[in-house]
Structures are given as C-alpha cells and as structure tokens.
Amino acid sequence: MNIWIINGPNLNLTGKRQPSVYGNRSFDDYMEELRKRYAPITFHYYQSNIEGELISAIQLAGEDADAIILNAGAYTHTSLGIADAVQAVSCPVIEVHLSNLFSREDYRHRSYIAPFTKGIIMGFGLDSYRLAVENLVGR
C-alpha cells in the first residue's frame, strides 16, 4: 500500500506551536513511529505552508497513491483550490486534524474539503493519523 500524508500550514511547527492544542511531539518523530508500526506500507510525506504547493502535491499523489491523508490546516476553512484538487483525485482522501475543530472558533467549523473526502478524523492529536491509516488498511 502506498499512502501519502500531506500537511498544510504551520504543521511543521508541531511540538513547538501551542502544545496545549497540538501536543509537544514533532511530526517527524511521529512519522518515524508510523513507518515502524506499519512497515509494509510505503509512506510519502509532504508539508508546505503554501497553498499552491499543497494543490500540486495532492495532484501528484493522486497519480499513484492508494490513499491520501490530508491535514490542510487553516486552508481547510478557506481553500476552494485544495477542495477542487481533492475532488479531482481518484484515490480516497481522509481529512485529519489534531484538534477538535468544533470545540474551537466558529470559523473552524466549516471544511471546504470534507464533502470530497472518505471521512474526517479530528481531535485525537497526532493519533488522528494512525486512526486514518487503520481505516485504510481495514482494521
């Protein structure tokens, strides 16, 4: 299985930025754990703070990925371009978020991406990614 994990703005600061909301562990450390735990899966990881680069990554991943796990960060609530890219790919996309968006500011309650995804997992910190992988491998 070939899974792309694509992270949007500020997720490169996971472990440093607002630990009370996002936790104190870096995504790189967590990615290493995922690769060990799911050794038969080929993981590709991409992070950008730039909307157009995320769109390009989704399009590229959509060419050969079995699935995409996407955390578009704040672009979740603003980007029709990312939503269009998700809609255009043929593989399943699971939207993930570290925090529970519905326990936060009202403007975070809308996802432009969600209508085009297999599902959304949120509020479980970095473990949201593992839960997405578990769904994709059918456990």
VMD Tcl script that builds the backbone (N, CA, C; Angstrom):
set m [mol new atoms 417]
animate dup $m
set s [atomselect $m all]
$s set {name element resname resid chain x y z} {
  {N N MET 1 A 0.849 -1.185 0.000}
  {CA C MET 1 A 0.000 0.000 0.000}
  {C C MET 1 A 0.884 1.235 0.000}
  {N N ASN 2 A 0.455 2.231 -0.719}
  {CA C ASN 2 A 1.200 3.469 -0.926}
  {C C ASN 2 A 0.342 4.641 -0.421}
  {N N ILE 3 A 0.708 5.219 0.711}
  {CA C ILE 3 A -0.079 6.297 1.326}
  {C C ILE 3 A 0.738 7.576 1.376}
  {N N TRP 4 A 0.133 8.652 0.913}
  {CA C TRP 4 A 0.735 9.988 1.046}
  {C C TRP 4 A 0.099 10.678 2.246}
  {N N ILE 5 A 0.929 11.297 3.065}
  {CA C ILE 5 A 0.463 12.189 4.129}
  {C C ILE 5 A 0.883 13.586 3.725}
  {N N ILE 6 A -0.103 14.459 3.587}
  {CA C ILE 6 A 0.147 15.832 3.152}
  {C C ILE 6 A -0.344 16.770 4.249}
  {N N ASN 7 A 0.552 17.595 4.748}
  {CA C ASN 7 A 0.245 18.544 5.816}
  {C C ASN 7 A 0.390 19.971 5.326}
  {N N GLY 8 A -0.518 20.813 5.776}
  {CA C GLY 8 A -0.534 22.213 5.388}
  {C C GLY 8 A 0.167 23.128 6.368}
  {N N PRO 9 A -0.245 24.396 6.359}
  {CA C PRO 9 A 0.482 25.436 7.075}
  {C C PRO 9 A 0.612 25.203 8.574}
  {N N ASN 10 A 1.796 25.515 9.035}
  {CA C ASN 10 A 2.179 25.509 10.444}
  {C C ASN 10 A 2.319 24.123 11.053}
  {N N LEU 11 A 2.036 23.082 10.300}
  {CA C LEU 11 A 2.193 21.737 10.851}
  {C C LEU 11 A 3.658 21.340 10.957}
  {N N ASN 12 A 4.526 22.098 10.320}
  {CA C ASN 12 A 5.965 21.912 10.529}
  {C C ASN 12 A 6.373 22.349 11.939}
  {N N LEU 13 A 5.496 23.055 12.634}
  {CA C LEU 13 A 5.779 23.517 13.996}
  {C C LEU 13 A 5.170 22.623 15.065}
  {N N THR 14 A 4.615 21.475 14.656}
  {CA C THR 14 A 4.026 20.554 15.623}
  {C C THR 14 A 5.081 20.177 16.661}
  {N N GLY 15 A 4.694 20.258 17.911}
  {CA C GLY 15 A 5.610 20.002 19.012}
  {C C GLY 15 A 6.157 21.287 19.612}
  {N N LYS 16 A 6.077 22.375 18.854}
  {CA C LYS 16 A 6.565 23.676 19.326}
  {C C LYS 16 A 5.417 24.675 19.460}
  {N N ARG 17 A 4.502 24.669 18.519}
  {CA C ARG 17 A 3.415 25.647 18.457}
  {C C ARG 17 A 2.237 25.194 19.314}
  {N N GLN 18 A 1.822 26.019 20.228}
  {CA C GLN 18 A 0.660 25.786 21.078}
  {C C GLN 18 A 0.555 24.327 21.539}
  {N N PRO 19 A 1.492 23.852 22.339}
  {CA C PRO 19 A 1.452 22.453 22.779}
  {C C PRO 19 A 0.143 22.064 23.467}
  {N N SER 20 A -0.541 23.027 24.071}
  {CA C SER 20 A -1.806 22.713 24.735}
  {C C SER 20 A -2.889 22.318 23.733}
  {N N VAL 21 A -2.745 22.764 22.480}
  {CA C VAL 21 A -3.704 22.427 21.427}
  {C C VAL 21 A -3.178 21.292 20.561}
  {N N TYR 22 A -1.890 21.363 20.182}
  {CA C TYR 22 A -1.340 20.462 19.170}
  {C C TYR 22 A -0.381 19.410 19.728}
  {N N GLY 23 A -0.122 19.427 21.008}
  {CA C GLY 23 A 0.784 18.454 21.611}
  {C C GLY 23 A 2.225 18.911 21.579}
  {N N ASN 24 A 3.101 18.128 22.201}
  {CA C ASN 24 A 4.503 18.534 22.318}
  {C C ASN 24 A 5.449 17.613 21.563}
  {N N ARG 25 A 4.914 16.827 20.661}
  {CA C ARG 25 A 5.718 15.895 19.876}
  {C C ARG 25 A 5.834 16.383 18.439}
  {N N SER 26 A 7.014 16.269 17.853}
  {CA C SER 26 A 7.188 16.722 16.472}
  {C C SER 26 A 6.560 15.731 15.507}
  {N N PHE 27 A 6.127 16.235 14.359}
  {CA C PHE 27 A 5.539 15.344 13.367}
  {C C PHE 27 A 6.587 14.394 12.803}
  {N N ASP 28 A 7.818 14.855 12.666}
  {CA C ASP 28 A 8.883 13.980 12.155}
  {C C ASP 28 A 9.058 12.760 13.057}
  {N N ASP 29 A 9.038 12.952 14.366}
  {CA C ASP 29 A 9.139 11.826 15.299}
  {C C ASP 29 A 7.949 10.880 15.139}
  {N N TYR 30 A 6.773 11.462 14.997}
  {CA C TYR 30 A 5.573 10.647 14.837}
  {C C TYR 30 A 5.605 9.879 13.512}
  {N N MET 31 A 6.093 10.529 12.453}
  {CA C MET 31 A 6.181 9.876 11.142}
  {C C MET 31 A 7.093 8.655 11.214}
  {N N GLU 32 A 8.182 8.772 11.943}
  {CA C GLU 32 A 9.107 7.646 12.126}
  {C C GLU 32 A 8.393 6.481 12.815}
  {N N GLU 33 A 7.577 6.799 13.815}
  {CA C GLU 33 A 6.820 5.768 14.517}
  {C C GLU 33 A 5.816 5.082 13.578}
  {N N LEU 34 A 5.115 5.862 12.755}
  {CA C LEU 34 A 4.169 5.274 11.808}
  {C C LEU 34 A 4.867 4.323 10.843}
  {N N ARG 35 A 6.019 4.739 10.347}
  {CA C ARG 35 A 6.759 3.896 9.403}
  {C C ARG 35 A 7.182 2.574 10.045}
  {N N LYS 36 A 7.562 2.606 11.301}
  {CA C LYS 36 A 7.943 1.373 12.007}
  {C C LYS 36 A 6.722 0.495 12.269}
  {N N ARG 37 A 5.652 1.118 12.709}
  {CA C ARG 37 A 4.448 0.367 13.065}
  {C C ARG 37 A 3.797 -0.293 11.849}
  {N N TYR 38 A 3.856 0.398 10.723}
  {CA C TYR 38 A 3.223 -0.099 9.500}
  {C C TYR 38 A 4.284 -0.312 8.422}
  {N N ALA 39 A 5.250 -1.154 8.726}
  {CA C ALA 39 A 6.396 -1.377 7.829}
  {C C ALA 39 A 6.009 -1.785 6.408}
  {N N PRO 40 A 4.956 -2.556 6.194}
  {CA C PRO 40 A 4.625 -2.926 4.810}
  {C C PRO 40 A 4.089 -1.762 3.957}
  {N N ILE 41 A 3.708 -0.673 4.611}
  {CA C ILE 41 A 3.152 0.473 3.884}
  {C C ILE 41 A 4.282 1.416 3.495}
  {N N THR 42 A 4.211 1.900 2.268}
  {CA C THR 42 A 5.133 2.936 1.828}
  {C C THR 42 A 4.464 4.280 2.099}
  {N N PHE 43 A 5.068 5.055 2.989}
  {CA C PHE 43 A 4.554 6.384 3.306}
  {C C PHE 43 A 5.389 7.431 2.579}
  {N N HIS 44 A 4.701 8.381 1.979}
  {CA C HIS 44 A 5.337 9.576 1.421}
  {C C HIS 44 A 4.822 10.736 2.255}
  {N N TYR 45 A 5.708 11.627 2.657}
  {CA C TYR 45 A 5.294 12.745 3.491}
  {C C TYR 45 A 5.665 14.053 2.825}
  {N N TYR 46 A 4.708 14.976 2.832}
  {CA C TYR 46 A 4.933 16.298 2.254}
  {C C TYR 46 A 4.257 17.325 3.154}
  {N N GLN 47 A 4.956 18.430 3.401}
  {CA C GLN 47 A 4.395 19.547 4.167}
  {C C GLN 47 A 4.766 20.839 3.478}
  {N N SER 48 A 3.802 21.756 3.415}
  {CA C SER 48 A 4.069 23.086 2.876}
  {C C SER 48 A 3.158 24.097 3.556}
  {N N ASN 49 A 3.654 25.319 3.637}
  {CA C ASN 49 A 2.852 26.427 4.132}
  {C C ASN 49 A 2.201 27.188 2.979}
  {N N ILE 50 A 2.400 26.715 1.746}
  {CA C ILE 50 A 1.970 27.432 0.546}
  {C C ILE 50 A 0.841 26.659 -0.146}
  {N N GLU 51 A -0.284 27.308 -0.323}
  {CA C GLU 51 A -1.483 26.672 -0.863}
  {C C GLU 51 A -1.252 25.999 -2.215}
  {N N GLY 52 A -0.633 26.688 -3.151}
  {CA C GLY 52 A -0.409 26.122 -4.480}
  {C C GLY 52 A 0.463 24.884 -4.452}
  {N N GLU 53 A 1.445 24.857 -3.552}
  {CA C GLU 53 A 2.302 23.683 -3.425}
  {C C GLU 53 A 1.511 22.493 -2.889}
  {N N LEU 54 A 0.564 22.746 -1.999}
  {CA C LEU 54 A -0.281 21.662 -1.487}
  {C C LEU 54 A -1.175 21.105 -2.596}
  {N N ILE 55 A -1.706 21.986 -3.415}
  {CA C ILE 55 A -2.530 21.549 -4.550}
  {C C ILE 55 A -1.700 20.676 -5.478}
  {N N SER 56 A -0.490 21.103 -5.792}
  {CA C SER 56 A 0.391 20.303 -6.658}
  {C C SER 56 A 0.707 18.948 -6.030}
  {N N ALA 57 A 0.939 18.919 -4.725}
  {CA C ALA 57 A 1.242 17.659 -4.041}
  {C C ALA 57 A 0.041 16.710 -4.080}
  {N N ILE 58 A -1.152 17.232 -3.886}
  {CA C ILE 58 A -2.361 16.400 -3.957}
  {C C ILE 58 A -2.512 15.821 -5.360}
  {N N GLN 59 A -2.307 16.645 -6.371}
  {CA C GLN 59 A -2.409 16.168 -7.748}
  {C C GLN 59 A -1.365 15.098 -8.038}
  {N N LEU 60 A -0.126 15.311 -7.597}
  {CA C LEU 60 A 0.940 14.344 -7.806}
  {C C LEU 60 A 0.643 13.037 -7.071}
  {N N ALA 61 A 0.249 13.134 -5.824}
  {CA C ALA 61 A -0.078 11.940 -5.039}
  {C C ALA 61 A -1.228 11.174 -5.677}
  {N N GLY 62 A -2.190 11.889 -6.206}
  {CA C GLY 62 A -3.352 11.262 -6.815}
  {C C GLY 62 A -3.033 10.405 -8.025}
  {N N GLU 63 A -1.840 10.581 -8.598}
  {CA C GLU 63 A -1.446 9.796 -9.767}
  {C C GLU 63 A -1.091 8.360 -9.414}
  {N N ASP 64 A -0.546 8.118 -8.207}
  {CA C ASP 64 A -0.112 6.753 -7.889}
  {C C ASP 64 A -0.410 6.296 -6.460}
  {N N ALA 65 A -0.976 7.144 -5.649}
  {CA C ALA 65 A -1.243 6.766 -4.256}
  {C C ALA 65 A -2.456 5.851 -4.169}
  {N N ASP 66 A -2.418 4.968 -3.183}
  {CA C ASP 66 A -3.613 4.197 -2.851}
  {C C ASP 66 A -4.551 5.033 -1.996}
  {N N ALA 67 A -3.986 6.026 -1.299}
  {CA C ALA 67 A -4.785 6.907 -0.459}
  {C C ALA 67 A -3.949 8.115 -0.057}
  {N N ILE 68 A -4.654 9.183 0.332}
  {CA C ILE 68 A -4.025 10.399 0.841}
  {C C ILE 68 A -4.640 10.705 2.203}
  {N N ILE 69 A -3.779 11.001 3.159}
  {CA C ILE 69 A -4.217 11.523 4.452}
  {C C ILE 69 A -3.829 12.999 4.441}
  {N N LEU 70 A -4.824 13.862 4.543}
  {CA C LEU 70 A -4.609 15.298 4.354}
  {C C LEU 70 A -5.001 16.090 5.588}
  {N N ASN 71 A -4.047 16.879 6.081}
  {CA C ASN 71 A -4.337 17.879 7.103}
  {C C ASN 71 A -3.996 19.218 6.469}
  {N N ALA 72 A -4.988 19.887 5.953}
  {CA C ALA 72 A -4.772 21.150 5.250}
  {C C ALA 72 A -4.651 22.335 6.191}
  {N N GLY 73 A -4.666 22.078 7.504}
  {CA C GLY 73 A -4.544 23.171 8.456}
  {C C GLY 73 A -5.615 24.219 8.220}
  {N N ALA 74 A -5.250 25.465 8.338}
  {CA C ALA 74 A -6.200 26.564 8.189}
  {C C ALA 74 A -6.793 26.654 6.785}
  {N N TYR 75 A -6.106 26.085 5.791}
  {CA C TYR 75 A -6.668 26.078 4.432}
  {C C TYR 75 A -7.945 25.257 4.340}
  {N N THR 76 A -8.174 24.395 5.310}
  {CA C THR 76 A -9.408 23.612 5.365}
  {C C THR 76 A -10.623 24.522 5.265}
  {N N HIS 77 A -10.526 25.688 5.885}
  {CA C HIS 77 A -11.669 26.585 6.033}
  {C C HIS 77 A -11.709 27.678 4.974}
  {N N THR 78 A -10.713 27.702 4.082}
  {CA C THR 78 A -10.620 28.830 3.151}
  {C C THR 78 A -10.362 28.448 1.700}
  {N N SER 79 A -9.865 27.254 1.436}
  {CA C SER 79 A -9.333 26.974 0.104}
  {C C SER 79 A -10.251 26.139 -0.777}
  {N N LEU 80 A -10.853 26.809 -1.736}
  {CA C LEU 80 A -11.615 26.098 -2.757}
  {C C LEU 80 A -10.679 25.361 -3.698}
  {N N GLY 81 A -9.460 25.891 -3.882}
  {CA C GLY 81 A -8.480 25.241 -4.746}
  {C C GLY 81 A -8.071 23.878 -4.211}
  {N N ILE 82 A -7.835 23.773 -2.916}
  {CA C ILE 82 A -7.483 22.481 -2.317}
  {C C ILE 82 A -8.696 21.546 -2.389}
  {N N ALA 83 A -9.886 22.064 -2.141}
  {CA C ALA 83 A -11.096 21.245 -2.262}
  {C C ALA 83 A -11.231 20.703 -3.678}
  {N N ASP 84 A -10.991 21.543 -4.680}
  {CA C ASP 84 A -11.069 21.100 -6.077}
  {C C ASP 84 A -10.039 20.021 -6.378}
  {N N ALA 85 A -8.829 20.151 -5.827}
  {CA C ALA 85 A -7.784 19.151 -6.036}
  {C C ALA 85 A -8.186 17.817 -5.417}
  {N N VAL 86 A -8.744 17.859 -4.211}
  {CA C VAL 86 A -9.204 16.634 -3.552}
  {C C VAL 86 A -10.312 15.977 -4.374}
  {N N GLN 87 A -11.215 16.775 -4.878}
  {CA C GLN 87 A -12.304 16.244 -5.693}
  {C C GLN 87 A -11.785 15.607 -6.985}
  {N N ALA 88 A -10.674 16.109 -7.501}
  {CA C ALA 88 A -10.149 15.654 -8.790}
  {C C ALA 88 A -9.392 14.332 -8.720}
  {N N VAL 89 A -8.888 13.953 -7.546}
  {CA C VAL 89 A -8.107 12.716 -7.468}
  {C C VAL 89 A -9.038 11.513 -7.317}
  {N N SER 90 A -8.570 10.371 -7.810}
  {CA C SER 90 A -9.422 9.182 -7.779}
  {C C SER 90 A -9.228 8.323 -6.535}
  {N N CYS 91 A -8.117 8.506 -5.826}
  {CA C CYS 91 A -7.897 7.709 -4.619}
  {C C CYS 91 A -8.648 8.326 -3.440}
  {N N PRO 92 A -8.931 7.511 -2.414}
  {CA C PRO 92 A -9.605 8.070 -1.244}
  {C C PRO 92 A -8.710 9.055 -0.488}
  {N N VAL 93 A -9.339 10.093 0.045}
  {CA C VAL 93 A -8.654 11.089 0.862}
  {C C VAL 93 A -9.353 11.117 2.215}
  {N N ILE 94 A -8.557 11.021 3.266}
  {CA C ILE 94 A -9.090 11.165 4.619}
  {C C ILE 94 A -8.560 12.481 5.175}
  {N N GLU 95 A -9.472 13.327 5.626}
  {CA C GLU 95 A -9.107 14.609 6.231}
  {C C GLU 95 A -8.839 14.375 7.710}
  {N N VAL 96 A -7.712 14.869 8.194}
  {CA C VAL 96 A -7.398 14.743 9.613}
  {C C VAL 96 A -7.065 16.101 10.212}
  {N N HIS 97 A -7.311 16.214 11.501}
  {CA C HIS 97 A -6.950 17.407 12.269}
  {C C HIS 97 A -6.529 16.959 13.656}
  {N N LEU 98 A -5.537 17.629 14.202}
  {CA C LEU 98 A -5.049 17.298 15.534}
  {C C LEU 98 A -6.070 17.671 16.603}
  {N N SER 99 A -6.697 18.819 16.438}
  {CA C SER 99 A -7.656 19.293 17.434}
  {C C SER 99 A -9.084 19.021 16.958}
  {N N ASN 100 A -10.021 19.120 17.882}
  {CA C ASN 100 A -11.434 19.016 17.542}
  {C C ASN 100 A -11.883 20.395 17.070}
  {N N LEU 101 A -12.079 20.521 15.769}
  {CA C LEU 101 A -12.409 21.829 15.196}
  {C C LEU 101 A -13.704 22.404 15.761}
  {N N PHE 102 A -14.617 21.543 16.190}
  {CA C PHE 102 A -15.897 22.026 16.690}
  {C C PHE 102 A -15.826 22.533 18.127}
  {N N SER 103 A -14.692 22.342 18.776}
  {CA C SER 103 A -14.514 22.899 20.113}
  {C C SER 103 A -13.715 24.203 20.057}
  {N N ARG 104 A -13.486 24.665 18.824}
  {CA C ARG 104 A -12.670 25.864 18.632}
  {C C ARG 104 A -13.514 26.987 18.041}
  {N N GLU 105 A -12.880 27.991 17.482}
  {CA C GLU 105 A -13.576 29.158 16.954}
  {C C GLU 105 A -14.583 28.754 15.864}
  {N N ASP 106 A -15.664 29.534 15.773}
  {CA C ASP 106 A -16.725 29.227 14.812}
  {C C ASP 106 A -16.221 29.108 13.379}
  {N N TYR 107 A -15.262 29.930 12.983}
  {CA C TYR 107 A -14.804 29.887 11.593}
  {C C TYR 107 A -14.103 28.567 11.260}
  {N N ARG 108 A -13.725 27.795 12.278}
  {CA C ARG 108 A -13.093 26.492 12.037}
  {C C ARG 108 A -14.117 25.366 11.886}
  {N N HIS 109 A -15.387 25.683 11.980}
  {CA C HIS 109 A -16.415 24.651 11.924}
  {C C HIS 109 A -16.777 24.257 10.499}
  {N N ARG 110 A -16.264 24.962 9.499}
  {CA C ARG 110 A -16.568 24.635 8.101}
  {C C ARG 110 A -15.330 24.104 7.400}
  {N N SER 111 A -15.509 22.986 6.708}
  {CA C SER 111 A -14.450 22.429 5.874}
  {C C SER 111 A -14.920 22.422 4.429}
  {N N TYR 112 A -14.164 23.105 3.580}
  {CA C TYR 112 A -14.461 23.065 2.149}
  {C C TYR 112 A -14.017 21.727 1.543}
  {N N ILE 113 A -13.160 21.014 2.243}
  {CA C ILE 113 A -12.587 19.770 1.743}
  {C C ILE 113 A -13.492 18.572 2.046}
  {N N ALA 114 A -14.144 18.584 3.186}
  {CA C ALA 114 A -14.896 17.433 3.699}
  {C C ALA 114 A -15.864 16.792 2.704}
  {N N PRO 115 A -16.597 17.548 1.905}
  {CA C PRO 115 A -17.544 16.897 1.004}
  {C C PRO 115 A -16.902 15.944 -0.012}
  {N N PHE 116 A -15.598 16.052 -0.195}
  {CA C PHE 116 A -14.913 15.256 -1.212}
  {C C PHE 116 A -13.995 14.194 -0.600}
  {N N THR 117 A -14.112 13.975 0.708}
  {CA C THR 117 A -13.244 13.024 1.388}
  {C C THR 117 A -14.018 11.767 1.776}
  {N N LYS 118 A -13.264 10.731 2.075}
  {CA C LYS 118 A -13.858 9.495 2.588}
  {C C LYS 118 A -14.409 9.728 3.988}
  {N N GLY 119 A -13.726 10.586 4.752}
  {CA C GLY 119 A -14.155 10.885 6.108}
  {C C GLY 119 A -13.204 11.847 6.776}
  {N N ILE 120 A -13.550 12.226 7.992}
  {CA C ILE 120 A -12.752 13.168 8.775}
  {C C ILE 120 A -12.458 12.540 10.135}
  {N N ILE 121 A -11.198 12.664 10.554}
  {CA C ILE 121 A -10.801 12.243 11.894}
  {C C ILE 121 A -10.173 13.456 12.562}
  {N N MET 122 A -10.686 13.825 13.720}
  {CA C MET 122 A -10.159 15.012 14.398}
  {C C MET 122 A -10.227 14.863 15.899}
  {N N GLY 123 A -9.336 15.616 16.541}
  {CA C GLY 123 A -9.409 15.727 17.989}
  {C C GLY 123 A -8.575 14.719 18.757}
  {N N PHE 124 A -7.826 13.867 18.065}
  {CA C PHE 124 A -7.038 12.850 18.749}
  {C C PHE 124 A -5.546 13.131 18.658}
  {N N GLY 125 A -5.190 14.391 18.440}
  {CA C GLY 125 A -3.787 14.756 18.328}
  {C C GLY 125 A -3.146 14.026 17.158}
  {N N LEU 126 A -1.875 13.724 17.290}
  {CA C LEU 126 A -1.172 13.018 16.216}
  {C C LEU 126 A -1.763 11.637 15.961}
  {N N ASP 127 A -2.421 11.078 16.941}
  {CA C ASP 127 A -3.040 9.767 16.769}
  {C C ASP 127 A -4.135 9.777 15.698}
  {N N SER 128 A -4.609 10.959 15.308}
  {CA C SER 128 A -5.588 11.052 14.220}
  {C C SER 128 A -5.044 10.411 12.943}
  {N N TYR 129 A -3.739 10.540 12.718}
  {CA C TYR 129 A -3.126 9.944 11.525}
  {C C TYR 129 A -3.151 8.413 11.605}
  {N N ARG 130 A -2.839 7.866 12.767}
  {CA C ARG 130 A -2.873 6.416 12.932}
  {C C ARG 130 A -4.275 5.887 12.702}
  {N N LEU 131 A -5.266 6.592 13.210}
  {CA C LEU 131 A -6.651 6.174 13.029}
  {C C LEU 131 A -7.019 6.175 11.540}
  {N N ALA 132 A -6.504 7.139 10.804}
  {CA C ALA 132 A -6.748 7.168 9.355}
  {C C ALA 132 A -6.088 5.971 8.677}
  {N N VAL 133 A -4.841 5.669 9.061}
  {CA C VAL 133 A -4.154 4.507 8.487}
  {C C VAL 133 A -4.919 3.238 8.811}
  {N N GLU 134 A -5.367 3.092 10.044}
  {CA C GLU 134 A -6.131 1.900 10.435}
  {C C GLU 134 A -7.363 1.735 9.555}
  {N N ASN 135 A -8.042 2.833 9.270}
  {CA C ASN 135 A -9.204 2.751 8.394}
  {C C ASN 135 A -8.799 2.290 6.999}
  {N N LEU 136 A -7.711 2.792 6.510}
  {CA C LEU 136 A -7.285 2.465 5.142}
  {C C LEU 136 A -6.821 1.017 5.004}
  {N N VAL 137 A -6.232 0.460 6.049}
  {CA C VAL 137 A -5.789 -0.928 5.977}
  {C C VAL 137 A -6.905 -1.890 6.390}
  {N N GLY 138 A -8.051 -1.344 6.780}
  {CA C GLY 138 A -9.210 -2.173 7.043}
  {C C GLY 138 A -9.260 -2.824 8.395}
  {N N ARG 139 A -8.628 -2.207 9.377}
  {CA C ARG 139 A -8.647 -2.789 10.730}
  {C C ARG 139 A -9.749 -2.198 11.550}
}
mol reanalyze $m
mol bondsrecalc $m
mol representation Tube
mol addrep $m
